[in-house]
Every structure is written in structure tokens, then in C-alpha cells.
């Protein structure tokens, strides 16, 4: 199916939080990323059925990401519940959150329409459930959207990210940190020996993280900005050990989807980007280290690794462990 969006590439990136309250008390799986993904498609379907059908077609759904429903619990307790697949209680007087990122500008008015429809229903006293996760329904309390990466919200554009990277002055060794806040893994195709089969990689090695982000940049960036990230240069820089892991605080983690368990990791990792830089050969190109720094900021919106549209790979840049 042809894209229902305009031919011009996407321009802006959004990350917002939805604050929700359950309609009634009950329980829900600790990890619900696949349920939130289905709920998002329902919102889009209500506003634009042809777009929802297009998003369902293959990997095209990856122009947005969804988190799992976030409970008002400590991270230690929530991670334990995810690993043990415990159903957690929902209370009508508590607030729960879902994070949504939009990687195509045209999705924003569709989500805005769904949000406004829910708001209008509240003003008329007829508050219909805004989200259904399994058998549980939720009302929309608030939408949080500002420019604060520490709170997992923000907005930017591809052009702004490129300009920030262009202005970034690199020292001899530059640190670039990422926090992997939800289960992250990489679905690797074994091209070296088919007899061993494919596998899930459970460490954020540079060769897994940054080439994957470069592919996503080329899939999503406007044509005039796609060449700012050069896949071959990034791969060669990594092969030459230009990027090495400096510090990390990582641990193995597990979640359970409705139909299967999934293994991966969570935690923090800093990468050392080692110089010196090669000269920039064209005005619109960045140095390879500026490109990697750019991708670390892009990861805040697009996520890292496998099933980012279903709660996995929620990532943000950090300065240090």
C-alpha cells in the first residue's frame, strides 16, 4: 500500500506522556507494551482508518514508539514484577503514564484529534474510556508535552538535531552516554554461519547500537538531511575501534508479552568517541563523531533495537553513569 502521508519527508519529532486513571480497580500485567501498541493503533483508526491500515502493513508501524504502562512504583519493584510476570494492582485514585513518540509529523494531528475528542467528552460529562489495555480501561487525565528529556518528554526536528551536532565541538576523547530504560535487545541475523541461526544480542555493543540508528535515520529523515548520516563511515569507524565502551551499569532483564517471554538488558552505558576527526569533505556532512552524537540524540525519539513500537528500547542520552 502506498503511503497515505504527503510525499515530503517528516520534519518534527515528538515525545509526550499521557497520564491515565483506571475506570475501576483491577490488575494488569507488569509489562503491557504490546497492549499499548494496539491501543495506539485504535486511536489512529478512529481518526484515519487508511493510516491505521498502512501502519499495520509490515515494519511501517515503526514511525512511532510506545512505552509499557508505567506504574507509580519504585524501579526495583517494577523490574521484579516484569521478570516474574506478576499482575500488578490498579487503583482508581492513582495515576499511571504511557509515553508516546511520533517520528512522522503527520501522526501528530491524528493523535491530537483523539486527545481533543476525549477532552470534549469530559466537558460534556460523557467520559468514554480513552484507552483499553486487555480488560482494563483508562480515562485520560493529562497530556504532558514540554522540552525536558529528564522527564522523557520533548520535541525537536531533524534539522535542529543536525544543527546541534554541527555545533558540537569534540575533544580528543568525547563521551556519549545512553540510558536503556526498558528492556532492550537486538534481533541479529547470522550472516556468517547459517547453521547457528539468528540470535538476540543482549549487550549494547557499538556495532549493534549506532549502525541500527543510522538505518532508522535514513528511513525517517527528510531526503535533504538523510546524507548527514553516512552508514559506511560509521561502520568503518566502529570496526577501527573508534568507539569503545567506557563505563556501564547493565543487567540482564526479562519481560513477558501476551504470547511469549523476551530476554534483553536494561541500564546505562557510556561510549568513548576517540579522535582525531577526519576532515569534513562536504559542507552538509558532519564528522563521524558528530554523526554518532547526533544518533544518540535521535535515539530519544526512535528508541534502540527490537520492538520499539511495543514498549522495548526506550532510550535517552545521559552525560555519565
Secondary structure as UniProt FT lines:
FT   STRAND          12..22
FT   STRAND          26..29
FT   HELIX           33..47
FT   HELIX           49..56
FT   HELIX           58..63
FT   STRAND          64..66
FT   HELIX           75..84
FT   STRAND          87..90
FT   TURN            92..93
FT   STRAND          96..102
FT   HELIX           105..123
FT   TURN            124..125
FT   STRAND          131..133
FT   TURN            134..135
FT   STRAND          136..144
FT   HELIX           149..151
FT   STRAND          153..157
FT   HELIX           158..167
FT   STRAND          173..184
FT   STRAND          186..188
FT   HELIX           194..196
FT   STRAND          199..201
FT   HELIX           206..220
FT   HELIX           223..226
FT   TURN            227..228
FT   HELIX           231..239
FT   TURN            240..241
FT   STRAND          243..256
FT   STRAND          261..274
FT   TURN            283..284
FT   HELIX           288..302
FT   HELIX           308..310
FT   STRAND          315..318
//
